[in-house]
Amino acid sequence: MTAASVPTLCAAPRSFALSRSCRRQIESGNAMTRRFGSAVRATSLQPEESAKGVDSGSGSKLSSWTSVRQERWDGELAVEGSLPLWLSGTYLRNGPGLWDVGDHTFHHVFDGYAMVVRVSFRRGRATGAHRQIKSEAYKAARAHGRPILREFSHCPTPANLLERVGNLVGLVSGAAITDNPNIGVLQLGDGRVMCLTETTKGSTLIDPESLETMGRFSYTDRIGGMYMVQSAHPIVTESELLTVLPDLARPGHLVVKMEAGSNERKVIGRVDCRGGPTPGWLHSFAVTENYVVVPEMPLRYSSTSLLKSELAPFYVFDWLPVSGSYMHVMCKSTGKTVASVEVPPFMAFHFINAYEEEGEIIVDCCEHNGDPAIIETLVLHRLRSFRDKDVLPNARVGRFRIPLDGSPYGELETALDPEEHSRGIDMCRINPARLGKKYRYAYACGARRPCNFPNTLIKIDLVEKKAKNWHEEGAVPSEPFFVARPGATDEDDGVVISIVSSDDGEGYALVLDAATFEEIGRVRFPYGLPYGMHGCWIPAKN
């Protein structure tokens, strides 16, 4: 591909008028400080200066935070231990694989260009592969030797007023926003496999075997305008996909569904935000059998950042605790909001599960003690430099109780003693058969301190209030994914798969017995693997 064929920002028009909704956004951004005060920074973060001069630890090669060596690879993988013969299918994991382009090195782990890793299991053997996803953002960066589109912490600086106006046009239209799908991967009900991020245009189809990029997923509905962002974690079943779209023009969230085999999203209902000038960040959400739970936390989209090509205190977000925190409950069948309660301030990337119980909704999440410091902890130089420092912010299993009787307030409590996971927890998964139902077990990344990043896999028992853990010195495990044994009836009858970046610079897929949480095998790649985000399981066809 030549540079001429790569998409770049359009030239600014000679005359340009903002739409009414965009003018409202800028005005609300200017009014934000007057109403809510200045955005608050993280409260428990290691000072920036202390990172200087700190080495990466005793001989570690840090493959977890290093760009992958080559754009693609596939081959047979060496198996250690004994893999279950019933384990037949493919595990896919998505995440950033390239943080360095030309002379440019990205600032934040969320900026890296997407790479999918595949591990296929069959009859006790395994093959593997990885591929960079050929997004427009990736192709443009490779062609120009630098990032062209806006990423999470990367905001191209306009050289003059015309470029600034051009950037604004691009941001409003979505043309200047990344399509880099480096967060999740999932299989739709009709078998198609999609990689995605928090921009709607980033939804990308891939071939689950070759990992080749097949092209952008094109929605056929007319939902557009300022609905340019989406939850990175839609809820997918055999029959439909549920997701939530933040409304950046009229602060609120649109709950939509898409039937299996369709590209058309249909609106279930809308939730208006109760606090702040913009919607709260909604990385994920929760569902029960009858309801969709829409969180509204005080980490809110920054209209100033989005419309002025500037970075906010948290890149594209402002932390505004005085704007309030809320949980909204929408009926799946009617689209009506049946509960909207104020809750204590909270900060959560990932919701674990939710269920209905005796007149209330129980919602569990990985909650960072109402402090967004974890976002700044994920700056690349901190991950590379603070290896032996105990700088991972505290987190817990947070449990919301949302009454359905019209009460104005909900509760937020700690569902498990944080010392069971050394006060660090995230990247939780459950047995998908328990989605939206009462459950007992969850699998997550935890901490063995001192550490600057979750370095342990844990199995949580929410009935016994205990946790089991797996730990290997110097290793960085990614999200643990549960795969049920065919025909299983017990909730923890199966295996847990996690791709691990080891201390010697290599990578492997770890397989644990989900019941005992003991290692039963590992599948080694012949090279190091960067840290990845989220994965999915595709059962083998009979």
Helices and strands as residue ranges (DSSP letters): G 3-5, H 20-36, G 48-51, G 63-65, E 72-76, E 78-81, E 89-98, E 100-101, E 104-105, G 109-111, E 113-122, E 125-132, H 136-144, H 161-173, E 184-187, E 193-196, G 200-202, E 204-206, E 213-216, E 235-236, E 240-247, E 252-259, E 266-272, E 286-287, E 291-296, E 299-301, H 303-308, E 317-319, G 321-323, E 325-331, E 337-343, E 348-357, E 360-367, H 373-377, H 380-385, E 396-403, E 411-414, G 418-421, E 425-429, G 432-434, E 441-446, E 456-461, E 466-471, E 476-477, E 481-484, E 494-501, E 507-513, E 519-524, E 535-539
